[in-house]
Every structure is written in C-alpha cells, then in structure tokens.
Amino acid sequence: MGFRKKNKSPPVLSHEFVIQNHADMVSCVAMIILLGLMFEVTAKFAIMFITIQYNVTQSLDERAEQVNLYQYGPKDMATVFFYLLIAVILHALIQEYILDKMNRRLHLSKTKHSKFNESGQLAAFYLLSFIWGCSILTAEEFATNPTFLWEGYPHTHMVFQVKFFYICQIAYWLHALPELYFQKVRKEDIPRLLYYICLYVFHITGAYILNLHRLGLVLLIPHYLVELLFHASRLFYFSDENKQKGFTLWALLFVIARLLTLTLSVLTFGFGLPRAENQGFSLAKGNFNVLTIRMTCLAAICLTQAWMMWKFINFQLKKWREHSQSQASKKKAFSPKSKPHKKDLARGSANGVVKSDDKTSPRARKAKAS
C-alpha cells in the first residue's frame, strides 16, 4: 500500500490548477509577445502590443524642436491587453512576496485576510498612480491657470507620459475583473467590487475617448490620494486595532475631494467648454463639445459623487452605531452592583422574607438557640 501525498497537485486545466498557476500562464503569454520582436514577420504585430501607437510629430514654433505627441485609436486595445498581462503578474508578485508574508505574521481571520489583501494591492497602486500623476501635472499649467482644462479643446494630442498613464490605468482596472476569479473572492463581496471596478473603467475610458484627459488627470489625483489614505489606514488598523486616527483624516479629505470634483466638473462642463471656440460634434477631429455630451458627462460625475457620498454616510453611521453599542456594553460590564431599594426591602419583610446579616453556619445558630 503506497503512501498518500498530503499536497496532491490538482488536475491540469482544472479550476484549482488555473488559480494556483495563473501568474505563470500569463507570464508565458507575455513572453510569447516579447519573443515576437525577434522575427521580422511577427515584429510588426508584437510592437503593436508593447509600444504606444499613433505618434504624431509636431513643432510648436518654427524655431522650436519637433515634439512627439500621441493620439488614440483602435490599436490601443492591443496595448491595453499586454499591460493587463503585466498587471496580473505584478499583482501575483505583490501578493506572494509581500502580503502573504505579512498575513502569516498577523494571523488574521478569513474576512480580515481578504480585506487586508485588497487594501494592500490597492494601496500600492494608488501610491504609484498618485506619484506618477503629480509628476505629470508639475509639467502642466494647471497650478497657475485652471483654464487649461478646457482651453484649446479638443485635446486630441497627448504627450507620451499622459497616454501611457491612461493605458496603464485602463489595463489595471480591467485586470481586476479576472482577479476576482483568481483570488477566490467571496460571492457576497463580488457585487461591491464590480461596482467600483466598472465605475473606474467607465470614467477613465470616457475621459480618454472624449479627449478630456486633462480633466480626468486632475480629478484622479485627489481621489487617489484619499483612497490611498483609506487603505493605508485599514492596513494599520489590521496590524493594531488601536490605530484609527487615519480614518478621521480620511473622512475629512473624502468630503473635500468630492466637493473639489464637483466644482471642477461644473466649471469645465458648465462654463469652460460652452465658451470654447470649437463647438460641434466631429469624430474625425475628436470634437465632442455639444450640449448633450457635456450634460451627460456632468450628470455621470454628479451621480457618481452622490452615490459615493451616500455610501460614505452609511459607512459612518454604521461605525457610529457599532461604537455606541460597544461603549454601552462596556459600561454595563464595569458598572457596580446596584444596592436594593427601600421599597424592595419593605416588600421582602411583608412577605416574611428578611435577609439576615448573620453569616454564621446553621449549626452555630442552632447551638446559640439551645
């Protein structure tokens, strides 16, 4: 009789096999695309996946040097697919070499374990995106001239950093969809995760296609800062439940970020774009400056901010109720024993029940009586 192996490998191409080895499988696909650069026949197709497409050379002045700018097009879907594969690989590396090691030390429950992994992944992404976005904005004129959000619309041309930023953003949020399967997310958590993943994909892709990448970049940076603070505070909370000061700062910045988003959106769609020189709808020129699209974009942003505020208020009310209930239970646990009231003593004596202060044993009381 042979010995049974404790860690038996799952069958090939089974669900468990795919989940355990998805990073290796995805890295093989990415390596095949990279190997395509080595051959002339496949190099044209491989470059479409790896490099940024639709570059245009322009010169701002006659004496100035030529500048490489970029537009968007259907080939960007291939680039998004390749960097989606890179996002899956990086996700697995962060999970295996950082988060799993921290989880072993903390000994968290299953619920906290999944939330810790979620916050760890998102905190890393928000930190990188916030630093990257700030570095892009430092080269722009927004700090001194907010009208740069709508001046010269349509903004059909982008510098390399802006286009690559949007490609990576779309790729990351699309990669979060298969990660729901790879990470074995609980069924009750899937609707909540699908809501915000779809909202990110919808808003970022909309800003990219409608040539509103300036406004989208400006709105993403404060939002990512607030989300970074929330997930970092949650990571500290899981390591030590007494560390809750970060949530107070997050609550304050969350409201400020929502007000800032609404203000800039109303300013751009309500006052800036209606007064821009280029009015009308043209797919060839990338111009979407018509009333219907402006109002649709503004309504989508306002509804999203209202939904986020509703979720935020419900979250704060839930935390307040839990805190008040815990405080009430603590007061009951540590409250001194209540003394009997005079009315209770009178009722007891009337019924013939009198509490004796004599603490001697029954035998001793009998001896005294005899």
N, C-alpha and C positions, 0 to 999 in steps of 0.2 A: 504494500500500500504506500503510495507516494505522499510526500508532504504537500499540503496546500499552501500556496503563496498568499500572504496577507494582503499585499498591494498588487493585486492582479490588474494588468493593463486592460483597459476597455477595448471592445472590438473596433476594428478600423472603420472609420467614417461613421461611427455611432455618435450620438449627441454628446456623450461624455468625452469621447476622443476629440471631437472638434473643439469643445470648450477648453480642454486641457492643452491642446496644441495649436490653438488658433493663431497665436503670435508667430510661431514657426511657419505655418502655412501662408500667412500674409507676407512674411518676410521673403519667402520663396517667390511669390508673385512679384514683389518689388525688385528682387534680384534679377528676375527674368526681364523686366522692363529695362533695368540698367544695363544688362548684357546686350540688349538690342542696340546700344550705342556703338558696339564694336564692329558691326557689319553695316555695309553701305545700304543693303536692301532694307534693313529694318531701322536704320538710324533716323530716317525721316519720321517714322511713327513714334519711336522712343523719345525723340526730342519734344514731340507734341505733349507727352505726358510729364516730362521733367521740367522743361523750361517755360518761362512766361511768354505767352504768344501775343500777337498783334502789336508789335512795337512800331512806333512812328517817329521819324527823326524830324525835329523842328528846330528853328532858330528864332529866338525871341527878338533879337535885334540883328541888324545887318553885320555889325562887328562882333557880335557875341558868338561864342562857340555853339555848335549844334547840341541839342539835348534830346536824349531818347525818352519818349513818352509812350504810354501804352493805352490801348482801348480794350474793350471786352468783346467776346464773340463766342460762338458755339464750341470752339476748341478748348475753351476754359474748362469744360466739363471733364475732359481727359486729365487736365492738370489737377483739378479738384479730386478726381479719383485717385491719382497717385499719392497726393499728400494726405488723403484719407487713410491710405495704407500706412503711411509714416506715422499718422496719429495713433492708429491701432497698436503699432509696435512700441511707440513711446509710452502709451497707456500701460501696456503689459510690463515694460521695464520699471516704471514708477511703482506699479503695484507689487511686483516681485521683490525688488531690491530695496524699497523704502517702506511702503505701507505695511506689507506683510510682516516685516521685522518689527515695526512699531506695534503692530497688533499682538504679536506674541508676548511682548513685554507688558502691555496694558491689560491683557486678559479680559476683553470686552465681551458683552453678550452679543447674540446674533443681530439684534436690532441695531445696537450701537456700532457693531462691526461694519455693517453695510453703510451706515451714515458716516462713519469715520473714513471709509474708503471713498465715498462720494465727495466728502469735503476735501480730502487730501488731493484727489485728482483735479477738482475744480479750483482749489487754491493755487496749485501750480500753474494751471492755465491762465487764471485771472492775473496772477502776478506777472507772467511773461507778457501777456497781451497789454496790460497797463503800462509796463515799461516801454514796450515797443510802440504803443500808440502815443505816449508822451514824447518819445524821440522823434516821431513823425511830425507832431504838432509844433515842436520847437522850431522847425524849419518853415512853418507857415506863418501867416499874418493874423491869425485869429485873436491872439492876445491883445493886439493893438487895434485891430479893425474887424469887428464881428460881421461886417457886411460881406466879408469874403465867403460867407456861407452861400450867398446867392448871386454875388456879382459875377458876370461872365457866364451865367448858366446858358446852355447846358455844358457841364464839365465833363466832356467826353474823353479828355486826355488825363491820364494819371502818371505820376512818377512810379518807378519800379517798386519802392517800398510800400506805397499805398495799395497798388494792385496785389502785390504778394501778401500783404496783410489781409486783404479781403479773401483771397484764395484760401489762405490758411484758416481764417475764421469759418468760412463755409465748410471746409473739409473737416474741421474739428467737430462742429455740431452735427454734421452728417454721420461722422464716425460714432457718435454717441448712440445712434439708433441700433446698430448691431451689437454694441457693448451691453445693451440691455439683456441680450441673449447670452453673450459670453460671460458676463458677471453673475448670471443666475439671479437677476433682480426679482424680488418678491412680487407677486401679482398685485398686491394692494399698493405697491409703490410705482408700478408702471404708468398708470394714468397721470400721476403728478409729474413724473419725469418726462413723459411725452408732451405734456402741455408746454413746459418751458423750452424743451428742445425745438419743438415746432415753431414757437414764437421767435426764438433766436434765428432759425433758418429763414423764416418768413421776413423778418425785419432787415436782417443783414443782406439777404439776397435782393430784397426790394430796393434798398439803398444803392446796391451795386448796379442793378439793371437800370434804374431810373436816373442814373448819373447824379445821385445825391450822396456821393461818398464822403464829401466834406462834412455834411451834417451828421451822417452816420458815424463817422470817426469821432466827432466832438461829443456826441451823445453816448457812445460806448465807453469812453474813458472814465467819466464819473460813475457810470453804472458798474463797471468792472471794479472800480475802487471799493464801492460799497459791498459788492458781492465778495470781494477778497477779504474784507474785514469780517464779514459774517462767517465765512467758512474757516478763517483762521481762528476766530473766537470759539467756534464749535470744536475745533481740534484741541484748543487749550482746555475747553470745558470737559472733553472726554478724558484728558490726562489728569485733570484735577477739577472736581465739580465746584470748588470754591472760586474758581477764576471765571467770573461772569461780568466783569466790568466792560469787556469788549462789546457785549450785546447792547449796552446802553449807548455807547458811541455809535454803533451800527444803526440803532433806531433813529438817532438824530440825523445822521448822514443820509439815511434812506429817504426820509421826508424831504430833505434839501435836494437830493438828486431827482426826486420826482417833480418838484417844483421847477428845477432848472431845466429838465427835459421838456416840460410843458411850455415854459417860457420861450425857449429857443425854437421849439416847433411852431408855436403860434407866430413868433417873429418872422420865421422863414416862410411858412406857407400862407400866412395872413397878410404880411406887409412887404416882405422882400421880393418873393417871386412874382406877385401880381404887378409889381412896378418894374420888373426886369425888361430889358429891351426885346429879347427874343420870346415872343408869345406864340403859342400854337402847338400842334402835335405833329411830329415827324419822326418816324422810326429810322429813316436814313441818317438824319442829323442827330439822333438821340435826344430830341427835344420833347419833353413831356409836360411842358408848362401850360396846362389848361386847368380850368376851374374844377372839372370833375376829378382829375387825378390829384390835384392839390387837396381838395376837401376829403378825398378818400384816404390819402396818406395821413392827414391831420386827424381824422376820425379814428384810424387804426392806432395811432400813437396814443391818443387820449383814452381810448377804450382799454388799451394795454396798461396804461398808467393807473387807470381807475381800478382795473382788476387786481393789479399788484398792491394797491393801497387797501383794497378790501381784504385780500389775503393777509396783509401785514396787520390790519386792525384785529382780525380774528385770531391771529397768532399771539398778539399782545394780550388780548382778553383771555385767551386760554392760559397763558403763562401767569397772568394776574390771579385767575381763579385757582390755579394749582398752588401758587404761593400763599394765597389767603387760606386755603384748606390745610396746607402743611403747617402754617403758623397756628391755626386753630387747634389742630391735633397736638401740637407741641404744648400749647397752654393747658389743654386738658390733661396731658400726661404728667406735667410738672405742677399742677395745681394742688394745694394742701387738702387733706381730708376735711370735709365740711363737718362742723360741730352740730349736734342735734338741737333743734329749735325748742323753745319753751313749750310751744303748743304740742309738739310731738311728745315731750316728757309728760305733760298733763294727760294726753290721750293714753299713754302707756300705763300710768298709775291708775287711771279709771278702769282699764281693762284688767287690772290685777297683775300687770307685768311691771315689775320695778327692777331696775338694773341695780345690782348690788355692787358696792365698791370693794367688798371683801374679796380678796384674791387668794384666801386660804383654800385648801383642798376640802372636799365634802367630809372626809373622815375627821379632820381637825374641827370642823364646825359641829359635828355630832358630839365629839368629846367635850367641847365647850358647853353644849346644851345639857349634857348629863352632869 
